[in-house]
Amino acid sequence: MGGILPDWQIKRDIRIEPFEEGRSRPGVISYGLTSYGYDVRVADCFKVFEPYTQVAHVTDISAAWVAGIIDGEGHIRTDVGGQQRALHLSVANTNKEMLEQLRDLFQTGQIYEKKKAENYKQGYEWVVTKIQHIQEILIRVLPYLTIKRQAAQEALSKTYPRAGLPMPIIDPKNCPPRAFVDVSGQGYCIIPPNSFALAETVEYLEIPRDILCICVGKSTFARCGIIVNVTPLEPEWRGKITIEISNTAPLPAKVYAGEGIAQILFLRGTDVCRVSYADKKGKYQDQKGLTLPFVVGDGPRT
């Protein structure tokens, strides 16, 4: 007889190591056995999606600071005509030291001395003309922009789809490891706004031949705009689960290692399947560590 497995059948029929009973743990996001499921924990090993090499080191506080400067003193201009494409970002101010900080933070652009008008302070301008650098800067500060948000969005929409411009693409057939930053050993992970991280569970699971598992996120994270996605665990799949954690919020999100991240529901079929994941030699069987997406037969990923 098919149906969802209750707690006592999960404990009896499903191999979960280490197995934890469900109980109250003050100050900890819940994990362990539940009435009709099992809450798995996230391990202290993450791959955070950070494809923008020019701004990967820029903290959220710095990004918000830069956004305030661009909102007040910045200028964004896009020139698109025929085959000619140009993107221009500049900040004008009398505070040369501040402009030097901007230049040093992003390691790009030049500072020019503006023509001094009579009875006015000497002005300076930080100018960035390299398209890829401007794109990365605008993407990094976009969540914090207010006055210049629309101008930044329009500039990105006009230049990104154009042929010949460097545009980061997430390709499931060729997902470059260099687009991810490894984070481990600190007890938590900070996921940038509108980005995601890959992680794996603390628990190792072996799914019986007549069981299919559905994984859903926990309410605690969902209420913060943090969405957890795991595809179904097929019959006779085994290993640690790779989890995708999306931060849909406009602010950085914190995920705690060693605590609950998602709930697994175990569904027993009315009959045993003819072909299991093990029978077809599934590519993610017994995966070692965090595994990026790939397609069997692909060339080497860089």
QUIURWO-V842338 format. One record per helix or strand of 3 or more residues. SS is the DSSP state (helix for helix, strand for strand). FROM is the first residue (numbers start at 1). LEN is the number of residues. If there is no record, write none. Layout:
SS & FROM & LEN
SS & FROM & LEN
//
This chain:
helix & 7 & 7
strand & 15 & 3
strand & 32 & 3
strand & 37 & 13
helix & 60 & 14
strand & 74 & 8
strand & 84 & 10
helix & 96 & 11
strand & 110 & 4
strand & 124 & 5
helix & 131 & 14
helix & 149 & 12
helix & 177 & 3
strand & 180 & 5
strand & 188 & 4
strand & 196 & 11
strand & 211 & 7
helix & 219 & 4
strand & 226 & 4
strand & 238 & 10
strand & 253 & 4
strand & 260 & 9
//
